Amino acid sequence: MFGHKYPRIHQLGFVVEDLEKAMRDYSKIYNVKRWYRAANEMKDQIYYKGRKIRDDGFDLVIGYCGKTEIELITSTAEENIYVNFLRENGPGLHHISYFVSDLNKAVKDYKDIGFEVVQNGTIGNKSAVTRYVYLKPPNTRYGNIVELQQTRMFDIFTVYRNSFLTWAGTLTGGAERVKLPGL
């Protein structure tokens, strides 16, 4: 039995081929007004299927549909969870994400029912650091990849991120607003 009760799905993560085009399309679909790109100074802390990778070839932006974060991800790397998803499925919904207060416990709970860690790592910058784990379901009955995130913002652990905190990151250098003409 799971030891965690998640308050809500925090994020929908989509793998896309063209980030700029996807921002325009998803802005219309989900009524996203602003997109943000987090500064990632920890590119060498990513593990794919247990192997350390340096993934310079991935880029992501986040925006908000109400309280739900919409994440768009593209990658030109040789191999990682995003590239392989795109090869096998084409662009689309890749994962649902939950913020958790105890990442190790949450991962154990998922592994206990047969989920497998596919990719994990640490991303972040001077204002926010996120440890994350992508877990693959044991079969299709559970749906998409589950992502678990544990984030420390401004040296405080948090179990959420919202549009205000993301915007605040633009003041500290932890995030930048992505401006597209017409958006």
C-alpha positions as CSV (number, residue, x, y, z in Angstrom):
1,M,0.0,0.0,0.0
2,F,1.3,3.4,-0.8
3,G,2.5,5.4,2.1
4,H,2.0,8.7,0.3
5,K,-1.2,10.6,-0.5
6,Y,-0.6,13.1,-3.3
7,P,-2.8,16.2,-3.2
8,R,-3.0,16.6,-6.9
9,I,-1.2,16.0,-10.2
10,H,1.2,18.9,-10.3
11,Q,2.4,18.7,-13.8
12,L,1.7,17.3,-17.3
13,G,4.9,16.8,-19.2
14,F,4.8,16.7,-23.0
15,V,7.7,15.7,-25.3
16,V,7.7,17.8,-28.4
17,E,9.7,18.1,-31.6
18,D,9.8,21.9,-32.0
19,L,9.7,23.8,-28.8
20,E,8.8,27.2,-30.3
21,K,5.9,25.7,-32.3
22,A,4.7,23.7,-29.3
23,M,4.7,26.8,-27.0
24,R,2.4,28.5,-29.5
25,D,0.1,25.4,-29.9
26,Y,0.0,24.6,-26.2
27,S,-0.7,28.2,-25.3
28,K,-3.9,27.9,-27.3
29,I,-4.8,24.4,-26.0
30,Y,-4.2,25.1,-22.3
31,N,-4.5,28.9,-22.2
32,V,-0.9,29.3,-21.1
33,K,-0.1,33.0,-20.9
34,R,3.7,32.9,-20.1
35,W,6.4,30.3,-20.6
36,Y,9.6,30.1,-18.4
37,R,12.9,28.3,-18.8
38,A,14.8,27.4,-15.7
39,A,18.5,27.9,-15.5
40,N,20.1,24.4,-15.2
41,E,23.6,24.5,-13.8
42,M,23.7,20.8,-13.0
43,K,23.7,19.1,-16.4
44,D,26.1,16.4,-15.3
45,Q,23.8,14.9,-12.6
46,I,21.5,12.9,-14.8
47,Y,21.2,9.1,-14.9
48,Y,19.5,7.2,-17.7
49,K,18.9,3.5,-16.9
50,G,21.5,3.7,-14.2
51,R,24.2,5.3,-16.4
52,K,25.5,8.8,-15.8
53,I,24.9,11.0,-18.9
54,R,25.7,14.5,-19.7
55,D,22.6,15.7,-21.4
56,D,23.4,19.0,-23.0
57,G,20.8,18.3,-25.7
58,F,17.6,18.8,-23.7
59,D,15.6,21.9,-23.3
60,L,12.3,22.5,-21.4
61,V,9.9,25.2,-20.6
62,I,7.0,25.4,-18.2
63,G,3.8,27.4,-18.1
64,Y,0.6,27.2,-16.1
65,C,-3.0,26.2,-16.9
66,G,-4.6,27.2,-13.6
67,K,-2.6,25.4,-10.9
68,T,-1.4,22.7,-13.3
69,E,2.1,23.1,-14.7
70,I,2.5,22.3,-18.3
71,E,6.0,21.2,-19.2
72,L,7.3,21.0,-22.8
73,I,10.5,19.1,-23.4
74,T,12.6,18.6,-26.5
75,S,15.9,16.8,-26.8
76,T,18.6,16.3,-29.4
77,A,20.7,14.1,-27.2
78,E,21.8,10.7,-28.4
79,E,19.9,8.8,-25.7
80,N,17.6,9.7,-22.8
81,I,14.0,9.1,-21.8
82,Y,12.7,11.9,-24.0
83,V,14.5,11.0,-27.2
84,N,13.5,7.3,-26.8
85,F,9.9,8.3,-26.1
86,L,9.8,10.5,-29.2
87,R,11.3,7.7,-31.3
88,E,8.8,5.1,-30.0
89,N,5.6,7.2,-29.7
90,G,6.0,10.6,-31.5
91,P,5.3,13.8,-29.6
92,G,2.7,13.8,-26.8
93,L,2.0,13.3,-23.2
94,H,5.0,11.8,-21.6
95,H,4.5,11.9,-17.8
96,I,2.4,13.1,-15.0
97,S,4.3,14.6,-12.0
98,Y,3.8,14.8,-8.3
99,F,5.8,16.9,-5.8
100,V,6.7,14.8,-2.8
101,S,8.2,15.6,0.6
102,D,10.2,12.4,0.8
103,L,11.5,11.3,-2.6
104,N,13.2,8.2,-1.5
105,K,10.1,6.9,0.3
106,A,7.9,7.7,-2.7
107,V,10.2,5.9,-5.1
108,K,10.3,2.9,-2.8
109,D,6.4,2.8,-2.8
110,Y,6.3,2.8,-6.6
111,K,9.0,0.2,-6.9
112,D,7.1,-2.0,-4.4
113,I,4.3,-2.3,-6.9
114,G,6.5,-3.0,-9.9
115,F,7.5,0.4,-11.3
116,E,11.0,0.7,-12.6
117,V,13.3,3.8,-12.4
118,V,14.2,4.8,-15.9
119,Q,15.8,8.2,-15.5
120,N,16.7,10.3,-12.4
121,G,18.8,13.3,-11.5
122,T,19.2,16.7,-10.1
123,I,18.6,19.9,-12.0
124,G,18.8,23.4,-10.7
125,N,20.5,26.7,-10.1
126,K,21.2,29.1,-7.3
127,S,17.6,29.6,-6.3
128,A,16.0,26.1,-6.8
129,V,17.2,22.6,-6.9
130,T,15.0,19.7,-7.9
131,R,15.7,16.0,-7.5
132,Y,13.5,14.0,-9.8
133,V,12.8,10.3,-10.7
134,Y,10.9,9.0,-13.8
135,L,9.3,5.7,-13.1
136,K,8.0,3.3,-15.8
137,P,4.8,1.3,-15.0
138,P,5.2,-2.4,-15.0
139,N,2.6,-2.7,-17.8
140,T,0.1,-0.5,-19.6
141,R,-2.6,-0.7,-17.0
142,Y,-1.1,2.1,-15.1
143,G,-0.7,4.6,-18.0
144,N,2.2,6.9,-18.5
145,I,5.5,7.5,-16.9
146,V,5.2,8.9,-13.3
147,E,7.6,11.6,-12.3
148,L,8.3,12.4,-8.7
149,Q,10.0,15.6,-7.7
150,Q,11.4,17.0,-4.5
151,T,12.4,20.7,-4.7
152,R,14.3,23.0,-2.5
153,M,13.6,26.7,-3.4
154,F,15.6,29.4,-1.7
155,D,16.9,26.7,0.8
156,I,13.4,25.7,1.8
157,F,11.9,22.3,0.8
158,T,8.6,22.7,-0.9
159,V,6.0,20.3,-2.2
160,Y,4.7,22.6,-4.9
161,R,5.8,25.1,-7.4
162,N,3.4,27.7,-8.8
163,S,3.4,30.5,-11.3
164,F,4.3,33.1,-8.6
165,L,7.4,31.1,-7.5
166,T,8.4,30.5,-11.1
167,W,8.0,34.2,-11.8
168,A,10.0,35.0,-8.7
169,G,12.8,32.9,-10.2
170,T,13.1,35.5,-12.9
171,L,14.2,38.0,-10.3
172,T,16.9,35.8,-8.8
173,G,18.3,34.5,-12.1
174,G,16.9,31.0,-11.5
175,A,14.5,31.3,-14.5
176,E,13.9,33.4,-17.5
177,R,10.7,34.4,-19.3
178,V,10.5,33.0,-22.8
179,K,9.1,35.7,-25.0
180,L,7.6,34.7,-28.4
181,P,6.1,37.4,-30.7
182,G,2.4,37.3,-30.5
183,L,2.2,35.6,-27.1
